[in-house]
Amino acid sequence: MTTGKVLLVEDDDLLGPALSTALKIRNIPNVLAVNGADAIRLLRSDTIGAVVSDLSLPDTNGMDLYAAILHERPDLSNRYIVMSGGSADTKAWRWFLSMPVKLFKPFQNRELVAAVQALP
């Protein structure tokens, strides 16, 4: 498993804290961002070792956030998990499907924990 905190990017008021708690219960330290701007701010100010991001965010999409994060931290390219329940944006959905580690909502907390633990 990766070192550093997991940057969890989820704008849903109930799901974000629930996923954060699920990781903390398994001793996986994490910080929660509710949008892309918040995610970049946390990326710059905290010790981030992996990212778990929703595809649809209020100020961006997961594809553009991935590019912005890799611009700052290219070392996170193989420690990035994207999650989605679907998207109306065809380009973003194709990108989601091409990602090596993805979670389809709804998923079980154990699936998230297993995916994070399997990261290099």
Secondary structure, 3 states (H helix, E strand, C coil): CCCCEEEEECCCCCHHHHHHHHHHHCCCCEEEECCHHHHHHHHHHCCEEEEEEECECCCCEHHHHHHHHHHHCHHHCCCEEEEECCCCCHHHHHHHHHCCCEEECCCCHHHHHHHHHCCC
